[in-house]
C-alpha cells in the first residue's frame, strides 16, 4: 500500500521498469513461451497500478494538510 508521495514515485518507477522488461520480452521471447513468461510481470504491473490509483483517489489526510499550511 502506498502511504506517501515518495512511495508513489518509486512505485511508478517500478511500473515503468516492468513495462520496459515486457517490451524487451516482446522482441526476444519465443511466441509459445510469451504468455507464461510475461504473466507474472502483467500481474505485478496491474497490482502496482491499482495501488497508485487507490492512493491518488484517496483524500489527503487532515494532519498532512495542516503541515502544509
LOMAR-354118 format. One record per atom (N, C-alpha, C, O, CB): residue in three letters; x, y, z. Coordinates in steps of 0.2 Angstrom, whole numbers, padded with zeros to 4 digits, always signed. Atoms other than C-alpha are relative to their C-alpha. Glycine has a CB too. Example, Ala and Ser with C-alpha at 12.3 -4.5 7.8 and 13.67 -1.06 7.14 Angstrom:
ala+0004-0006+0000/ala+0062-0022+0039/ala+0004+0006+0000/ala+0009+0005+0003/ala-0005+0000+0006/ser-0004-0006-0001/ser+0068-0005+0036/ser-0004+0005+0003/ser-0001+0011+0004/ser+0002+0002-0007/
//
This chain:
unk+0004-0006+0000/unk+0000+0000+0000/unk+0004+0006+0000/unk+0009+0007+0004/unk-0005+0000+0006/unk-0004-0006+0001/unk+0007+0017-0005/unk-0003+0005+0006/unk-0009+0006+0006/unk-0001+0003-0007/unk+0002-0004-0005/unk+0007+0029+0010/unk+0002+0007-0001/unk+0000+0012+0003/unk+0002-0003+0006/unk-0003-0007+0001/unk+0016+0045+0004/unk+0002+0001-0007/unk+0002-0004-0011/unk+0005+0001+0005/unk-0002-0002+0007/unk+0021+0054-0012/unk+0007-0003-0002/unk+0008-0005-0008/unk+0001+0007-0001/unk-0007+0004+0001/unk+0039+0046-0011/unk-0001-0007-0002/unk+0001-0009-0007/unk+0005+0001+0006/unk+0001+0007+0002/unk+0032+0029-0012/unk-0004+0000-0006/unk-0003-0005-0010/unk-0005-0004+0006/unk+0003+0000+0006/unk+0021+0034-0026/unk+0005+0001-0006/unk+0004-0003-0011/unk-0005+0006+0000/unk-0005-0001+0005/unk+0036+0040-0036/unk+0004-0007-0001/unk+0005-0009-0007/unk+0005+0005+0002/unk-0004+0006+0001/unk+0045+0024-0033/unk-0004-0006-0003/unk-0002-0009-0007/unk+0002-0003+0007/unk+0005+0005+0003/unk+0030+0013-0037/unk-0001+0001-0008/unk-0001-0003-0012/unk-0007+0000+0003/unk+0001-0001+0007/unk+0028+0022-0054/unk+0006-0001-0003/unk+0006-0003-0009/unk-0002+0008+0000/unk-0006+0002+0003/unk+0046+0020-0057/unk+0001-0008-0001/unk+0003-0010-0007/unk+0006+0002+0004/unk+0000+0007+0000/unk+0044+0001-0054/unk-0004-0002-0006/unk-0003-0007-0010/unk-0002-0003+0006/unk+0005+0001+0006/unk+0029+0001-0066/unk+0004+0001-0007/unk+0003-0003-0011/unk-0006+0004+0000/unk-0004-0002+0006/unk+0040+0009-0079/unk+0005-0005-0002/unk+0006-0007-0008/unk+0003+0007+0000/unk-0005+0005+0001/unk+0054-0004-0077/unk-0003-0006-0002/unk-0001-0009-0007/unk+0004-0001+0007/unk+0003+0006+0002/unk+0042-0018-0078/unk-0003+0000-0007/unk-0002-0005-0011/unk-0006-0002+0005/unk+0002-0001+0007/unk+0035-0011-0094/unk+0005+0000-0005/unk+0005-0003-0010/unk-0004+0007-0001/unk-0006+0000+0004/unk+0052-0009-0101/unk+0002-0008-0001/unk+0004-0010-0007/unk+0006+0004+0002/unk-0001+0007+0000/unk+0055-0028-0097/unk-0004-0003-0005/unk-0002-0007-0009/unk+0000-0003+0007/unk+0005+0003+0005/unk+0039-0033-0106/unk+0002+0002-0007/unk+0001-0002-0012/unk-0007+0003+0002/unk-0002-0002+0007/unk+0044-0023-0121/unk+0006-0004-0003/unk+0006-0005-0009/unk+0001+0008+0000/unk-0006+0004+0002/unk+0061-0032-0122/unk-0002-0007-0001/unk+0000-0010-0006/unk+0005+0000+0005/unk+0002+0007+0001/unk+0052-0049-0120/unk-0004+0000-0006/unk-0004-0006-0009/unk-0004-0002+0006/unk+0003+0001+0006/unk+0041-0045-0134/unk+0004-0001-0006/unk+0002-0004-0011/unk-0004+0007-0002/unk-0005+0001+0005/unk+0056-0044-0145/unk+0004-0007+0000/unk+0007-0009-0005/unk+0005+0006+0000/unk-0005+0006-0001/unk+0066-0059-0138/unk-0003-0007+0002/unk-0001-0012+0001/unk+0004+0002+0006/unk+0003+0006-0002/unk+0054-0072-0131/unk-0003-0004-0006/unk-0006-0001-0011/unk-0006+0001+0005/unk+0003+0004+0005/unk+0048-0086-0141/unk-0008+0000+0001/unk-0011+0001+0006/unk+0002-0008+0001/unk+0007-0001+0000/unk+0029-0084-0146/unk-0004-0005+0005/unk-0008-0004+0009/unk-0003-0001-0007/unk+0004+0005-0004/unk+0024-0101-0137/unk+0002+0001+0007/unk-0002-0002+0011/unk+0002-0007-0003/unk-0002-0001-0007/unk+0033-0096-0121/unk-0002+0007+0002/unk-0002+0008+0009/unk+0007+0000+0001/unk+0002-0007-0002/unk+0027-0077-0121/unk-0005+0000+0006/unk-0003+0004+0010/unk-0002+0003-0006/unk+0006-0001-0005/unk+0011-0079-0111/unk+0003-0002+0007/unk+0001+0001+0012/unk-0005-0004-0002/unk-0002+0002-0007/unk+0019-0089-0097/unk+0006+0004+0003/unk+0006+0005+0009/unk+0003-0008+0000/unk-0006-0004-0002/unk+0035-0078-0096/unk-0003+0006+0002/unk+0000+0009+0007/unk+0005+0001-0006/unk+0002-0007-0001/unk+0025-0062-0096/unk-0006+0001+0005/unk-0007+0006+0008/unk-0002+0003-0006/unk+0006-0001-0004/unk+0010-0066-0085/unk+0002+0002+0007/unk-0002+0006+0010/unk-0003-0007+0001/unk-0002-0002-0007/unk+0020-0063-0068/unk+0001+0008-0001/unk-0001+0011+0004/unk+0006-0003+0002/unk-0001-0007+0001/unk+0025-0046-0075/unk-0006+0004+0000/unk-0007+0009+0003/unk+0005+0002-0006/unk+0007-0003+0001/unk+0007-0042-0080/unk-0003+0001+0007/unk-0006+0006+0008/unk-0004-0004-0005/unk+0004+0000-0007/unk+0000-0046-0063/unk+0003+0005+0005/unk+0000+0008+0008/unk+0000-0007+0003/unk-0003-0005-0004/unk+0013-0036-0054/unk-0001+0007-0002/unk-0002+0012+0002/unk+0008-0001+0000/unk+0002-0006+0002/unk+0010-0021-0065/unk-0007+0002+0002/unk-0008+0008+0004/unk+0001+0001-0008/unk+0007-0002-0001/unk-0009-0022-0063/unk+0000+0001+0008/unk-0004+0005+0010/unk-0004-0006-0002/unk+0000-0001-0007/unk-0006-0024-0044/unk+0002+0007+0002/unk-0001+0011+0006/unk+0004-0005+0004/unk-0003-0007-0002/unk+0005-0008-0043/unk-0004+0005-0003/unk-0005+0010+0001/unk+0007+0000-0003/unk+0005-0006+0002/unk-0007+0002-0054/unk-0006+0001+0004/unk-0008+0006+0005/unk-0002-0002-0008/unk+0006-0001-0004/unk-0021-0002-0043/unk+0002+0003+0007/unk-0002+0007+0009/unk-0003-0007+0002/unk-0002-0004-0006/unk-0011+0004-0028/unk+0001+0007-0002/unk-0001+0012+0002/unk+0007-0003+0002/unk+0000-0007+0002/unk-0007+0020-0037/unk-0006+0003-0001/unk-0007+0009+0002/unk+0004+0001-0007/unk+0007-0003+0000/unk-0025+0023-0041/unk-0003+0001+0007/unk-0006+0006+0008/unk-0004-0004-0005/unk+0003+0000-0007/unk-0030+0019-0023/unk+0003+0006+0003/unk-0001+0010+0007/unk+0001-0006+0003/unk-0003-0006-0003/unk-0018+0032-0017/unk-0002+0006-0003/unk-0004+0011+0001/unk+0008-0001-0001/unk+0002-0006+0004/unk-0022+0045-0030/unk-0007+0002+0001/unk-0009+0008+0001/unk+0002+0000-0007/unk+0008-0001-0001/unk-0041+0043-0027/unk-0002+0001+0007/unk-0008+0002+0009/unk-0004-0005-0003/unk+0002-0001-0007/unk-0040+0045-0008/unk+0002+0007+0002/unk+0007+0010-0001/unk+0004-0005+0004/unk-0001-0007-0002/unk-0041+0062+0000/unk+0007+0001+0004/unk+0009-0004+0007/unk-0006+0003+0004/unk-0005-0001-0004/unk-0026+0070+0008/unk-0002+0000+0008/unk-0007+0003+0009/unk+0004+0007-0002/unk+0002+0000-0007/unk-0026+0066+0027/unk+0000+0007+0003/unk+0004+0011+0001/unk+0005-0005+0004/unk+0001-0007-0003/unk-0031+0081+0038/unk+0007+0002+0003/unk+0009+0008+0002/unk-0005+0000+0005/unk-0006-0002-0003/unk-0015+0081+0048/unk+0006+0002-0005/unk+0010+0006-0004/unk+0003-0006+0004/unk-0004-0002+0006/unk-0005+0082+0031/unk-0001+0007-0002/unk+0003+0011-0004/unk+0000-0005-0005/unk+0002-0007+0002/unk-0015+0097+0026/unk+0002+0005+0005/unk+0005+0011+0003/unk-0008+0000-0001/unk-0002-0005-0005/unk-0011+0106+0042/unk+0008+0001+0000/unk+0010+0007+0001/unk-0002-0003+0007/unk-0007-0001+0001/unk+0008+0103+0040/unk+0002+0004-0006/unk+0007+0008-0006/unk+0003-0007-0001/unk-0001-0004+0006/unk+0007+0111+0023/unk-0002+0007+0001/unk+0001+0011-0003/unk-0004-0003-0006/unk+0003-0007-0001/unk-0002+0127+0029/unk+0005+0004+0004/unk+0004+0010+0005/unk-0006+0000+0004/
//
